[in-house]
Structures are given as C-alpha cells and as structure tokens.
Amino acid sequence: VSTQSTGDTQKQEQKCKIVVHRKAMSCAVLVHNEIWTCADDDMLNVWNASTYEPIRQMKNPNIHFLLVVDRGHLNKQPHVWGASPSDQSISIWSTKQHVMRTRLQVDREVVFLFRASRDHIWAGCGDGHIIVYDIKVYGAVTIFRAHMGLISSMVKGKGDDIWCSSFDGQISIYNRLSLKCTSRRTGHAGRVTCMSRVGDHVWSGGFDKSIIIWDAKTHEFMEELKGTHEDTISDIGHVGEGEVWTGAQFIDPTISTFKYLNFSPFSVDFLAKKGILLKLSLFTKRWKKRWIVLLKCILLCYTDEDEKDLSSTVPVRGGQVREENERENCFSLTTADGTKYFLSAPSPSDKSEWILLLSKIVDD
C-alpha cells in the first residue's frame, strides 16, 4: 500500500454547500435519487440528490445511524432503519411515502449501528450484544454477546463472514448462518473504532491512531500503517479502484488517501464477462444502452463498445442479485450500501448468464 496524498486530497472540488441541519449531522445515506440525513437536532431530512432541494423533514428523536434495507424480493420498496440510542428504539421508514412504518423498542440494549446480511439485520449495541432481526417481519431472531464493549462497526467479509469490532480492543469474525464466532483478532492498542472491507482485505482503525490490514479470507494480520493520522481513526472509506480514504477525530483535520500497488481491476485476468445491457438511470429513470464489463469486483458501464467513455462503475461484492419484472429479461444488482441498479439483457439466456456470474461474485 502507498500513501497517495494527505490533507488537500488532491484538491477535490467542492460542488456546493447547503445547510442541512441546525446541529451536528451524524449520518447520511443514498436511496436511489434521494439523500437521507439525520442529526442532533432530532430531524430526519430527505433531499433530492440531483438538485439538492429538500423533499421532506420528519421529526424523530436523536437518530444516530441510518441503514438502507432492500426488500425488493418481497415486492416492496427499500426501507430505512434508524437507530435512536437516547430512547433505546429502532425506527423503520418507508422510502416511498417518507413515513415511519413501525418502531421497535429495544428494552435491554442501546443500538448504535446496523449491518445488512441477506434477510437479516445485525444490530450492534453499546454493551457488546448483537441483535439479529428478520427484515420480513421486523422481529428479533436472537441476541448474543459478541464483545465486552460497544460494537463500533460491522462489515461483510469473505463468504458468510461478518466482522465485528469493539471498544474492548478485539475484532471477532462470525458466521452469519450459524451465528458462531470462528475467529478473534487483537492488534490495536485500545479501542477498535472502525472497519471497512477493501477487496480481499479488511482494514481496521483504532484509538491508537493506527490502521491494520487483515486478510479477509484467512483472518490473518498483514500490515500496520502508523503515522497517517495524529488522532483516533474515525472512518475508513473504500472509494473504488484500489483507493481508500481515511479520517480521524478532533485534533486531526486531514484526510489521508491510499492506493493499492497490487490492485489491477482492468487486468484481463479479472475479466468475467462483457456485453450490451440496458441500464435504468438512477437520476432520470430512463433506460440507457450500455456496454458492460464485469470484472472480479466491479461493473464498468461504458457508453459504447470501444470502452473509452466510462459513464459509471458499480461495486459488486457484498451485494444481492435478483430477477425483476420491470421489463423483459430484467434483473437487479443491489450494492452493499443499498443502492439498487436495474439491468435488462437482450435475451433470457443472456440474463441467466449475467445473474449466475454476478451471484458467484457478490458472495466471494
């Protein structure tokens, strides 16, 4: 791994600045062409992602964390789950009507974050417990103690692995089917504050100001990055094509960016399939003809077959693939962050081949 830039992050241009909330914002998620935000002002706001105009403001006490849950396999719109630590509740919101569908009271625990896992939601609590919910009925399936401190993050690993980090200084890896802990890792001196899945690796950040890179398959330590920040690592973001951004708390205002030296998404060895598909635009809601290149972990969407004009990229790993009825030979790819893309193949056999290949990659 090499440090690419620090501080000005290559002077990324700010497109616009809008006043979203009256107090500190805690979370923002993208739902199709909408951005949902929550903050300490007890407001849940919905914005148009293209025009930045407000769509809806909803009063809700102190939502700390949001997660988009795709329920397309139930012929329903995606829902947004919100965690409210102050009143020990979980609120579930319709993304179509912008209304709260139900509220789940968490009697014993304080939920701080969520992680989607197929038909279940894993909720991480302040005392180290994890509650597993069934998204079909909004009911709790089980609860178990994973750590002795606050669950700080949960990410999908390889296969059926779910990685959980905690303020107790440990990282635990659970099998999402058996709910059994298969491995525990200790590397940080103090709290583990955040994690992110980056290709074949899991990156973790800690109170000790260091970043550790783990092998997502073997769970083994690979490398420790020190000196990148002057305070607790607060967030690690995988922005695609081998690039990772990291941020820190309080006294460190910088953003560090990293580039994989051994990451080559355009290598022929990674190529799985090429072909023409119709893709439904997230913004205009119109179907557009695209030349699609499926690599090991990403879909490259070009305007034509010469592969010179790249219109968009879609991360594949950790997502979900389903058949759809939007039009003939239609299927969808929902990414790990909940964004849903609709695609249409030229024939039933071609559709089946795309679904088969994508299904193998999303679970890798």
N, C-alpha and C positions, 0 to 999 in steps of 0.2 A: 504494500500500500504506500502511496506517496501523498504528501500534503500538497494540494494544488494551489490553494490561496487562503489567506486569512484576513479578517477584518472587512475589507470592502467587497469581498466575494466577487472580484472581477467587475465591480461597479454595476451590479444588476440594476436596471432602470425601474424606478417606481412609476407605475402606470397611473395611479390615482390614490387619493387618500380620502376616506369617508369616516364620519363619526358614527360608530356602530352602537356603542353603549355609553352610559354615563359613568360606569365603573369598570374595573379591570375585567377583560374578557378571558374566559377560561378554556373555551373550546370552539372550534368551527369545523363543520363537515359539509361535503358537497353531495347533494342529492339531485341527480340529473342536472337541470339548469338552475338550481337553487342552492344558496348557501345558508345553512342554519347556524346561528351563533348563540352562545349563552355567556352570561357574565354575572358579576357580583351585584348587579342592580336588579336581580330577580326577574329579568326579562329574557324571553326566548324569541329571537328575531329571525325572520326569513327574508332573504334578499335575492333579487334576480342576478344570476351570475354573469350575465352579459351586459346589462345596463347599470348594475349596482343600485337599482332602485329598491326601496323597501316594499315587501309584499304583505307581510303580516307581523304584528307584535303580539306576543302571548305572555301573560303574567304567569310565572311559576317560581316558587321559592327556591332560590340558590341551586340551580342545576350546575353541576361541576364538570360533567363529562357527557359527551354525546356519541352514539354509535348508530350508523345506518344499517338496518337489518333487511335484507332482501327476502321477501316472502313470495317471489314470483311463482314458485312451484305450487303455491296454494291459490293461484289466480287472484292474488291480492297485491296492492301497491306496497312498495317498501315502507317500513315504519322506522321512526327514530326513537331510540331508547335514551332516556336521560337519567343520570344518577344524581340524587339530591342528598348528600351526606348530612345536611343540617336537620332534616326531618326523617331520615332513615327510610327513604322511599325510592321507587323507580317509576318514572312516568313513561308511557308509551304513546307516541304521537303519530297520527295519520299524515303522510306526506301529500295526500291528495286534498283533503279538506282542511288541513292545518288545525286539527283539533286533537285534544288528548283523548285517546281511546280508553285507557284504563290506567290505574295507579296500583302498584304492588307495594305493600308495606313490608319492610324488612325489619322484623321485630328484634332480632338479636344482633345484627351486624350493620355496619355502615359501609355501603357500596361506594367505591371510588372510581372504578373503571370496568369496562366490558371487553369481551373478545368473542367474536362470532366463530362458531365451529359447527358447520353443517346445519342441522336442525336444532342446535342448542346455542345458548348464550352463556358464556362463563363470566361471572361477576366477581371481581376481586374486592375483598373487604379490608377494612382498616386493622383488623386483629389477626390477619393471616388466613382467614377462611376463604374458600371459593364456593359460590353457589352456582349450580348448573340449572338453567331454565330451559324448558321446552318452548320454542317460539310458536308452535301451533296453538297451544292452549294457555300460554303465558304462565305456566305453573312450574314451581321448583321441583326438579327431579331428585337432586341430592345436594348435600352440603358436607364439605370436608375441610379439615385444617391442612393447608399446604405449607404454611410458614409460621414463624413465631412473631412476625412483624407485619406491617402494612404491605399489601400487594401493590407494587409500584408499576408493573407492566406485565402484559401477556402477549406473546407473539406465536404465530404458527411456525413450527419447524419443518423438518422433512417428514413425509408420510403422515402418520397420525400423531406426531409430537406437538404438544403445547408447552412452550417455555414460559415459566413464571419467575419473576424477580421480586425481591422483597427488601424492606429496610433491615431485615435481620442479617443481611450480607450474603445471602445464598441465592442461587438460581436452581430451580427444580424443573425437571422435564417430566411431563405427564403424558400418558397415552389417552387420547380423547375418547376411546371406546371403552377401555377397561377402567379408566379413572385411577389407574395405579401409577405411582411415581417410579419411573425407570432409571432416573439418574439425578444426582445432586452435584452442583459445582460451586466451589468457592474460589474467588480470585481477587475480588476487590477488598480493600482495607476499609470496611464500613459499609454503609448502605449502598445497595444497588438501586439506582434511581430510574433507569430507562433501558429499553432494548429495542432492536429493530432487526428484522430478517433482511439480509443483503445477499441475494444469490444463494450460494451454498454455505453461507456463514450466518451466524448470529452475532451482532455487535451489542455490547452492554456498556453502559456508562455508570459512574458511581460518584459517591461523596468524596472519594479520594482523588477526584479530578482526572482519573484515567479512563481509557476506553480499552476494553478487551474484546478480541475477536475469537469466536469459538467455531469449531466445525459443526455445522447443523446436523450432520449425519452421525458422527461418532461422539459428539458432545465434548470433544477434547479441546483444551486450550491451544491456541495457535500463535497469538501475538498480543502484546500490550503496547498501547500508544500512550506515552506520557508527554506532558508539557504542551499539549494542544490548547488547554484552557487553564485559567487561573482560579476557577471556582467549580463547584459541583456541576457535573454534566447533567443538563436538564432535558435534552432531547436529541435523538438521532434520527435523521430522515434519509431514506433511500429515494433519490430523485431519478433513478433510472440510468441505464447505460453505464453502470460501473461507478456512478458518482454518489457520494454520501455527504450530507451536511450535518454538522453538529453545533449545538449551542449550550451555553452554561448559564448559571444563575448569578444574580446580584452584582458582584464587582466586575464581572467579565462580560462586556457588551459585544464581544466578537462572535462571528460565525466562521467556523473552520470547514473547509471542503476537502474531500479526499477523492482520489481516483485510483481504481484498481489497475495495477500494472499488468495483471494476467487476465483481465476481463475483455473478451473479444466477441461481442454479440453478433458481429457481422461475419464471423468466420463461417466458412461453408460447413464445417463440422457440426455447427449448431442448427443448420437448416433442417426444418421438418417438412414444410410444405409451402408452395406458392400457388396463387390462383386469384381469379376475379370473384369478388363478393360485393353485394350491396350492403352498405353500412348506414344505419339511421343516425343522423346528426343529433348530438345531444342538445344543440342550441337551436337549430332551425326546424328540427323534427321532420326533415326531408331525407329521403333515401338517396344516397350518392354512390356511384360506381367507384370501387377502389380496388387496386392491385395489392393483395395482402400477402405478406411474407411472414410465416410463422417460424420463429427461432426457438431456442430452448426455453426461454423465459419471457418472451415478449412478442407481440404482434406489431409489425411495421405496416402502416397503412399509407400507400403511395397513391398519387393521383393517376398514374399510368404505369405501364409495364417497364419503362426504361429506368425506373427506380431512382429518379433524380429529385423529384419533388415529394418529400416526406410530409404528409398532411397531419399525421398523428401517430402516437405509439400507445399501446395498451398492454400493461403488465399482466401476465398470465398466472404465475404461481400464486397459490393460496386462494384462487377464485373458484367459481362454480360455472358449469356449462349445462344448459337446459334446452330442450326443444320448445319452440314457441309457435303461436298461431297468428302472429302479427301479419304475416303474408306467406306465400308459398315457399317451402324449403327454408323456413326461418328458424334460427336458434339464437340464444343469448349467451354472453360471457359477462359474468359479474365479477369484478375485481375484488381484491382483498379489502379495499376500503369502501365497498358497497356500491360503486358506480356500475351501472348496468348498460351494456352495449348490445344492440340488436343487429344481427347479420343475416343475410339471405344468400343461399348458394344457388347456382344455376340449375342444379338437378338434385333429386333425392339421394342418389348415391354419393354425390359430392358433399352434400350436407352431412351424411353419415360419417364420411371420412374425416371431415373437419371436427365433428363432435368427438370422434374416437381419439384423434390426436390431441385435442385440447384437454380432454378428460385425463389422459395419461400425464400431461404436463402439469396441470393445476395441482395434482396430488404429490408431485415429485418433491 
